[in-house]
Amino acid sequence: MSRPLEGITVITLEHAIAAPFCTRQLADLGARVIKIERPGTGDFARAYDERVNGLSSHFVWTNRSKESLTLDVKHPEARKVLDKLLQEADVLVQNLAPGAAARLGLSFEALHEAHPGLIVCDISGYGDDGPYRDKKAYDLLIQSESGFLSVTGTAEEPAKAGCSIADISAGMYAYSSILAALLQRGKTGKGSRIDVSMLESMVEWMGFPMYYAYEGAQPPQRAGAAHATIYPYGPFQAGDGASVMLGLQNEREWAAFCKVVLKKPDLATDERFSSNSRRVANRSELQALILGEFAALTAPQVVERLEEAQIANARVNTMHDVWEHPQLKARGLWTDVPTPNGSMPALLPPGRSNAYEPRMDAVPALGQHTKAILMELGWSAEEVESLKREGAV
């Protein structure tokens, strides 16, 4: 079956996570993604770790189904290669250092006249103007700058997210913006420029705590793994030492929780706990009551009561648990993709369609496709070897 982005070519000067995550999802939909990497070292995310049979966990995650072309973009011969690539490209994505793409003549303004249909997506920490324009940005720094750390962690200490959420959010907005730009080009015939900021992406995700603190109101307090503004909503330990995550959303669920789970139906109308705001204000007292009841139960027994009461609950899984998650297995969401170091399991992309199968091709070795791409563009095998000797590719 034809995939939605078959026939679309994406050229990407990318590293780390935000841009590679964006372009991998374009590849999932069938786009041809040509990843330009520095000769000899490549995307520095290749060297983050060696956890996947000697390959980097970040790199394997974000770079399947791409072609790797090594190119020293500062070499005199590089511009000829870039110009040839851009003649057939639909999208250019870059998350180089601030200002680097413009210095290379790869800004939308520099390219638009020669390539009027080209979509240029620039991903940066803070956007292309404003006082923070030239400031370096990494995931943890943006988690901090966006206020995420102020509402995440324990009362005593903030905590970062356990995955690169600032990079992921920017990558997701770049991905969806490119899809929108392709639709727009279908109407107008013209390409456009997309400016994606990691800070703006994360601040968008912070909408709830920001509005909760509107006009100087008290912001949500850090509450560990519990919800900061709804209670009970979070992990509770059972008598066997295991924790169960549970969450209540309304007063009907609160009454069922009291009756079926805690076996204390009168607690539902206790003035201390008769609304969510009161339960939050008196969470320490309520926590003691819940833990007192759970102390006589195992985690499976707690879950049994929660299910009976139709209260949402979940296991507190480790990464090893997630690899073996029965729901993911039952829905057939795991497949295998080739890598330079052997076949690896990979999760199919979210958003399953009955119209096509996602592309799940190999993770490329550094420069694996350089010769083939250059010969496709018109260079001979001898000329490619000469470029290699010169260090251009």
URQUI-V12113 format. One record per pair of residues at least 4 apart in sequence whose ideal C-beta (glycine too) atoms are under 6 Angstrom apart, sorted by sequence separation. I is the first residue (numbers start at 1). J is the second residue. D is the distance in Angstrom with one decimal. If there is no record, write none. Layout:
[[I,J,D] [I,J,D]]
//
This chain:
[[2,6,5.6] [17,21,5.5] [27,31,5.6] [38,42,5.9] [42,46,5.1] [50,54,5.0] [59,63,5.4] [85,89,5.9] [96,100,3.8] [99,103,5.9] [108,112,5.7] [111,115,5.0] [129,133,5.6] [137,141,5.6] [142,146,5.7] [148,152,5.7] [153,157,5.5] [161,165,4.5] [164,168,5.8] [165,169,6.0] [173,177,5.9] [206,210,5.3] [213,217,5.2] [238,242,5.6] [249,253,5.9] [256,260,5.5] [257,261,4.9] [258,262,5.3] [274,278,5.8] [282,286,5.8] [283,287,5.8] [297,301,4.1] [317,321,3.6] [326,330,5.9] [364,368,4.5] [369,373,5.2] [375,379,5.9] [379,383,4.4] [14,19,3.6] [26,31,4.2] [37,42,3.9] [52,57,5.5] [55,60,5.3] [73,78,4.9] [96,101,5.3] [101,106,4.3] [102,107,4.4] [105,110,4.9] [137,142,5.6] [143,148,4.5] [144,149,4.9] [153,158,4.1] [223,228,4.6] [248,253,4.6] [269,274,5.9] [273,278,5.8] [297,302,5.1] [306,311,4.3] [317,322,5.4] [328,333,4.7] [338,343,5.7] [339,344,5.2] [374,379,4.2] [379,384,5.3] [387,392,4.3] [388,393,5.7] [14,20,5.1] [27,33,4.5] [37,43,5.4] [51,57,4.6] [72,78,5.8] [126,132,3.8] [143,149,5.6] [153,159,3.4] [185,191,6.0] [213,219,3.8] [227,233,3.7] [237,243,5.1] [248,254,5.6] [258,264,5.4] [259,265,4.2] [273,279,4.9] [387,393,4.6] [49,56,5.4] [71,78,5.5] [94,101,4.7] [111,118,5.8] [126,133,6.0] [152,159,5.5] [221,228,5.6] [227,234,5.8] [258,265,5.5] [279,286,5.8] [306,313,4.4] [336,343,4.6] [337,344,5.9] [48,56,4.6] [49,57,5.7] [52,60,4.7] [212,220,5.6] [220,228,3.6] [226,234,2.9] [235,243,4.4] [236,244,5.8] [294,302,5.6] [126,135,5.8] [149,158,4.1] [220,229,5.4] [225,234,5.4] [248,257,6.0] [258,267,4.4] [336,345,5.9] [337,346,4.6] [349,358,5.0] [23,33,4.9] [46,56,5.4] [48,58,5.0] [71,81,5.8] [209,219,6.0] [225,235,4.9] [235,245,5.1] [258,268,4.2] [272,282,4.7] [303,313,5.8] [348,358,6.0] [374,384,4.9] [12,23,4.8] [45,56,5.9] [181,192,5.1] [209,220,5.0] [334,345,5.4] [335,346,5.9] [108,120,4.0] [125,137,2.2] [10,23,5.7] [45,58,4.7] [46,59,5.0] [255,268,4.3] [273,286,5.7] [371,384,5.1] [45,59,4.9] [233,247,4.3] [333,347,5.7] [333,348,5.0] [10,26,5.4] [232,248,5.9] [143,160,5.5] [177,194,4.7] [140,160,5.5] [10,31,5.1] [174,196,4.5] [8,31,4.4] [9,32,4.8] [10,33,4.6] [11,34,5.3] [12,35,5.4] [13,36,5.1] [143,166,5.4] [173,196,5.3] [337,360,5.3] [370,393,5.3] [5,29,4.1] [6,30,4.0] [142,166,3.8] [338,362,3.9] [339,363,4.3] [4,29,4.9] [5,30,4.4] [139,164,4.4] [335,360,5.4] [340,365,4.2] [3,29,5.6] [5,31,3.9] [98,124,5.9] [170,196,5.5] [3,30,2.8] [139,166,4.5] [15,43,4.7] [91,119,4.7] [92,120,4.9] [93,121,4.7] [95,123,4.0] [139,167,4.9] [170,198,4.4] [173,201,4.9] [15,44,5.5] [16,45,5.3] [86,115,5.5] [35,66,4.7] [37,68,5.7] [39,70,4.3] [73,104,5.8] [170,201,4.4] [262,293,5.1] [166,198,5.0] [169,201,4.0] [33,66,4.4] [34,67,5.0] [35,68,5.3] [36,69,5.4] [37,70,5.4] [39,72,5.5] [169,202,5.5] [34,69,5.5] [36,71,5.1] [98,134,4.8] [166,202,5.0] [169,205,5.6] [24,62,5.0] [27,65,3.8] [27,66,5.8] [21,62,4.8] [20,62,3.9] [20,63,5.7] [261,305,4.5] [260,305,6.0] [261,306,6.0] [230,276,6.0] [123,170,5.6] [231,279,4.5] [260,308,5.4] [261,309,5.3] [231,280,4.8] [260,309,3.7] [123,174,5.3] [231,283,4.8] [257,309,5.9] [121,174,5.4] [146,199,5.9] [256,309,4.3] [145,199,5.9] [236,290,5.7] [257,311,5.6] [244,299,5.3] [142,198,4.6] [146,202,3.7] [238,294,4.9] [239,295,4.7] [121,178,5.6] [142,199,5.7] [146,203,5.1] [239,296,5.7] [242,299,3.7] [151,209,4.9] [236,294,5.8] [239,297,5.6] [240,298,4.3] [244,302,4.9] [253,311,5.9] [147,206,5.5] [238,297,5.4] [240,299,5.8] [244,303,5.9] [142,202,5.5] [146,206,5.8] [238,298,5.7] [246,306,5.8] [137,198,5.6] [238,299,4.3] [119,181,4.5] [238,302,4.9] [246,311,5.8] [247,312,4.8] [128,195,5.5] [155,222,5.6] [246,313,4.6] [127,195,5.8] [154,222,5.8] [151,220,5.0] [153,222,4.7] [244,313,5.9] [245,314,4.4] [23,93,5.6] [127,197,4.0] [154,224,4.8] [126,197,5.6] [245,316,5.6] [119,191,4.7] [118,191,4.3] [119,192,5.8] [120,193,5.0] [121,194,4.2] [122,195,5.5] [123,196,4.7] [125,198,5.0] [126,199,5.2] [243,316,4.8] [11,85,5.2] [19,93,5.4] [116,190,5.9] [117,191,4.8] [19,95,3.9] [18,95,5.5] [11,89,4.7] [9,88,5.7] [9,89,5.0] [9,90,5.4] [10,91,4.5] [11,92,5.1] [12,93,4.3] [13,94,4.3] [14,95,5.6] [235,316,5.8] [8,90,4.8] [13,96,5.8] [108,193,3.6] [91,178,5.8] [19,123,5.1] [18,123,5.1] [17,164,5.0] [18,167,4.3] [22,171,4.2] [17,167,3.7] [21,171,3.5] [25,175,4.8] [18,170,4.2] [22,174,4.0] [18,171,4.6] [22,175,4.5] [64,337,5.0] [55,339,5.9] [55,341,5.4] [54,341,5.1] [53,341,4.2] [53,342,5.7] [84,377,4.3] [65,359,4.9] [65,361,4.0] [68,364,3.9] [70,367,3.8] [66,364,5.7] [68,366,5.8] [64,363,4.9] [68,367,5.7] [63,363,5.4] [68,368,5.0] [69,369,5.9] [70,370,5.1] [68,369,5.6] [69,370,5.1] [67,369,3.9] [60,363,5.4] [69,373,5.1] [77,392,4.5] [75,392,4.2] [72,392,5.5] [28,349,4.8] [71,393,5.4] [70,393,5.1] [42,366,4.2] [30,359,5.5] [28,358,4.6] [28,359,5.6] [27,359,5.9] [3,356,4.8] [1,356,4.4]]
//
